[in-house]
Amino acid sequence: MKKLFTPYSKATLQLKNHVVMAPMTRSRAIGNVPNDLMATYYKQRSGAGLIITEGTSPSPEGLGYPRIPGIFTDAQVEGWKLVTNAVHEGGSKIFLQLMHTGRIAHSSNLPEGHQVVGLSGIKAAGEIYTDTGMFEYSVPTALDEEGIARIIHDHVKAAENAIAAGFDGVELHGAHGYLLEQSLNPHVNNRTDNYGGSIENRSRLTLEIVQKIAASIGADNVGLRISPFLTSNGMPAYEEAEVHETYVYLAREVNQLGLAYLHISNNPGIPEKTHQDIRDAFANTIIYCNGFTAETAEAKLQDGSADLVAFGRSFLANPDFIRRIEKNAPLNEPDYNTLYTPGEEGYTDYPVLD
Ligand SMILES: Cc1cc2nc3c(=O)[nH]c(=O)nc-3n(C[C@H](O)[C@H](O)[C@H](O)COP(=O)(O)O)c2cc1C
């Protein structure tokens, strides 16, 4: 039998198979509060051993996109309970992805009275979706010392809220150009205090958040997503040796903290040496994601470079993805027009096998 379909057990990660549903923003959380429709969507996909939710903001200022959920109010915690109960009924584990969008935001997407923030006041290149059209990203207000402390506090409180909402753990979104990756990148973070400059300083925000969340909810219940060498969402490239060193340093540090997993958003730009050195630095579970098919995922599991493989679009368009790959059945293609539109269409109405 394929390794993909066999149970996985390491530390507190006890999963019915080696298949992870990747985090995917779907913008169905009206008023930024999770709801019954979202519970239905996630339950439909509970064939996965582990589900990682869509990016979820720890605070109002991290809600850079329309209708993304939060985890900072009582109503949001209650809403997420619908989701965690439904997924647990389906026999899957579920981690909440904590995503603060930082400068990848437009002020009109944020609740009133809040502003777009960043490590520095450097605007991202490009445009962002709002419900009234595409706009250039807002210029972020650089966080002062108090602002940094608030960000850390908000993440810890959000992780505690996630546990109260029934999640098995949280994944910190340190990838794809959002706040934590903004802090890592020397072209985006030009601070001169302890949170900017050297690799250690640029990693400090992520590591302090990881460390404080781990102290509160247990390191076993915390994962970190990273995307070395990815330049999407306005992330400028920087020197290869420095990127390599940054991520190996991060892997080593979170290994010492005993994190449950490192989730690598894979891309062809990652040199083999970086993969290998991260693998060597991190003893716990490694999840790979991006562009995998059942066959290529199985090969990654067999050659030992990954412990688990995450699938995004395949799960999005195929609620019964596990059954389809078990049966070698064809997959539905995602409808790109309804990725982020409110309502059931293109969300809970993808067809399943008879
Ligand atoms: C609609 C959509 C929304 C996404 N939202 C997120 C997100 O909220 N957080 C995140 O870390 N990645 C997000 N991603 C990236 C996916 O987790 C994954 O890395 C990507 O889809 C590549 O994997 P795949 O080839 O299996 O689809 C999103 C991808 C898609 C298609």
PDBQT file of the ligand as one rigid body, heavy atoms in Angstrom, charges set to zero:
ROOT
HETATM    1  C1  LIG A 401      -7.089  29.766  -3.273  1.00  0.00    +0.000 C 
HETATM    2  C2  LIG A 401      -5.781  29.630  -2.554  1.00  0.00    +0.000 A 
HETATM    3  C3  LIG A 401      -5.617  30.271  -1.342  1.00  0.00    +0.000 A 
HETATM    4  C4  LIG A 401      -4.404  30.114  -0.623  1.00  0.00    +0.000 A 
HETATM    5  N1  LIG A 401      -4.296  30.671   0.612  1.00  0.00    +0.000 NA
HETATM    6  C5  LIG A 401      -3.215  30.391   1.400  1.00  0.00    +0.000 A 
HETATM    7  C6  LIG A 401      -3.194  30.773   2.771  1.00  0.00    +0.000 A 
HETATM    8  O1  LIG A 401      -4.136  31.344   3.326  1.00  0.00    +0.000 OA
HETATM    9  N2  LIG A 401      -2.075  30.453   3.476  1.00  0.00    +0.000 N 
HETATM   10  C7  LIG A 401      -1.004  29.799   2.914  1.00  0.00    +0.000 A 
HETATM   11  O2  LIG A 401      -0.013  29.534   3.597  1.00  0.00    +0.000 OA
HETATM   12  N3  LIG A 401      -1.031  29.408   1.614  1.00  0.00    +0.000 NA
HETATM   13  C8  LIG A 401      -2.112  29.652   0.870  1.00  0.00    +0.000 A 
HETATM   14  N4  LIG A 401      -2.181  29.177  -0.414  1.00  0.00    +0.000 N 
HETATM   15  C9  LIG A 401      -1.068  28.350  -0.944  1.00  0.00    +0.000 C 
HETATM   16  C10 LIG A 401      -1.355  26.858  -0.729  1.00  0.00    +0.000 C 
HETATM   17  O3  LIG A 401      -1.280  26.515   0.645  1.00  0.00    +0.000 OA
HETATM   18  C11 LIG A 401      -0.348  25.978  -1.503  1.00  0.00    +0.000 C 
HETATM   19  O4  LIG A 401       0.941  26.302  -1.073  1.00  0.00    +0.000 OA
HETATM   20  C12 LIG A 401      -0.479  26.186  -3.003  1.00  0.00    +0.000 C 
HETATM   21  O5  LIG A 401      -1.825  26.039  -3.418  1.00  0.00    +0.000 OA
HETATM   22  C13 LIG A 401       0.385  25.184  -3.793  1.00  0.00    +0.000 C 
HETATM   23  O6  LIG A 401      -0.001  23.862  -3.514  1.00  0.00    +0.000 OA
HETATM   24  P1  LIG A 401      -0.828  23.014  -4.624  1.00  0.00    +0.000 P 
HETATM   25  O7  LIG A 401       0.034  22.974  -5.841  1.00  0.00    +0.000 OA
HETATM   26  O8  LIG A 401      -1.041  21.663  -4.004  1.00  0.00    +0.000 OA
HETATM   27  O9  LIG A 401      -2.114  23.759  -4.887  1.00  0.00    +0.000 OA
HETATM   28  C14 LIG A 401      -3.353  29.333  -1.164  1.00  0.00    +0.000 A 
HETATM   29  C15 LIG A 401      -3.536  28.718  -2.407  1.00  0.00    +0.000 A 
HETATM   30  C16 LIG A 401      -4.730  28.841  -3.092  1.00  0.00    +0.000 A 
HETATM   31  C17 LIG A 401      -4.908  28.104  -4.399  1.00  0.00    +0.000 C 
ENDROOT
TORSDOF 0
